[in-house]
């Protein structure tokens, strides 16, 4: 993944357990992707509305080298939701059209997407927690923690 995103100045790849990495989609990275001349022509529609064409193109390109999952959560005061999609070799392996997409924990859409790319759950944890994805409360915190000039952990 690092090789594929090295030309993106604001991209920060965060190492995760089980040999996975996390690319936080920060405001700065979103702006940079939208401004880049990444070809997004000829793509099938993205499985999620928030996957703008250049982000979808990047996910597909990375999936040629390694399985990719796009996950998002939005909760406030216990209310909210989550979305997920996954690809291997430019092919969708999990999306909102997958049967059982909207199940509850421990088979939430995020858990299913992570399973689809090969993440295994540790004892008494789901796939999200097994990768440590709850270690930082916000996407920007991940980028800060793993950037070259990382501030102290939160």
N, C-alpha and C positions, 0 to 999 in steps of 0.2 A: 504494500500500500504506500509506503514511504516513497518508493521509486515513482509510482504513478502520480503522486500529488506534489512532488518536489518543486514543480514550477509554480505552484500556488503559494505565494508569499505568506499568506495568513494561515495556512493549513498547519495544524499541530496533530501529529499522530501520537496517541496515548497507548502505551503497551498494556495489555490485559492478560489475565491468566489464560491457559489453554492455547497459547500461541496466537490469540486474537489481538486486534488493535481497534482503537476507537478514534474516529475523526469527528471532533465536535463541530457541529454546524453553527458557528458563531455568527453574529451580525456582520463582522468584518469578512469572514469567509463567504457568506451569502452575497455580500456586495461584490466581492472579487469574482466569484463564479458568474454572477449576472453580467459583469463587465468583460469577462474573458471571451475569446473567440473560439470556444469549444463547439465543435459541430454537434448540433442536436437534430439535424435534418433526418428525416426518414424514420424516426423513432415511433414505435407504437405509443399510444397514450400511457402516461404514468399511472400506476395503480392507486396512487394517493394524490389528492389535490395539491398538497403542500410540496410535492416533488416537482419543482419547476423544471423545464426541459433540460437546462444545463446540469442541474444536480442529477437528474435521471440519467443523462448521458454519462456523467462521471461514475455513478453507481454501476452502470452496465460495463463500462471500461474496466473498472477495478475488478468486477466479477469474473473477468477473463483470467485473472491471475489468482484470485482468492474469493471464496464465498463472501457475499455482502448482505448485511441486513440494515435497513433503515428503520429506526425506532423513534417514536416520539411519545412523550407523555405531557399532559397538561392537567394539573390538579391544583385546586385551591380550596382549602377548608374541607377536604375530603371529597369534593365534587370534581368531576372532570372525566378524562378518558385517555385512551392510548391508541396509537396506530402503528402498524408495522408492515414491512414488505421485505422479501429476500430474493436474491438472485445467485445463481451459479452458472458460469460460462454463458453469460448474457441472457440466460433463460430464467423466467420467474419460477421460483420454487415455493413461494408463499405470498399471498396478497389478500385483500378484502374479498376476493371471489372464492377463496379457499373455503371449503365446507368446514364449519365450526370456528370460523374466524373470531367471532365475538364471545368466546367462552370466558368464564371467570377463572381467577387464579386457582390452581397453578397452571392452567392451560390458557392463559391470556394470550392475546395476539402477539405480544412481545415474546413470551416464552416459546410460543410455537415458531415464530420467525427465527429465534436464536437456535432452537433445536434443528430447524431446517438447514442451517449452515454448519451444524456440527457441534454446537455447544452442549456440554453435558452438565446436568445439575449435580452439585455436591449434596451429600446427605443433609436433609432438613432445610435445603435452600432451593429456590427456583433458579433458572438459568441467568436471569438478570443479576441476582445477588451472587451467584457463583462467579460471575465475571467482575464483581465489585462495582457494577454500574451505579449503585446507590452511594458510593463513597463521596460524591460531590453533589450538592443540591441543584446546581445549575450548570448548563452546558459551558458557559463562559468560565466557570471554576475549573473544569477539566482542562481547558486550553491554558489557563493561567498556571495551573499546577505542572504542566508538562512543557511549557514554552521555555525558550533558552534563558529568559530572565524571570523564572518562576518565583512568585512570592511565597511566603510561608503557607503551609497547608492550612485549610480551614477546618 
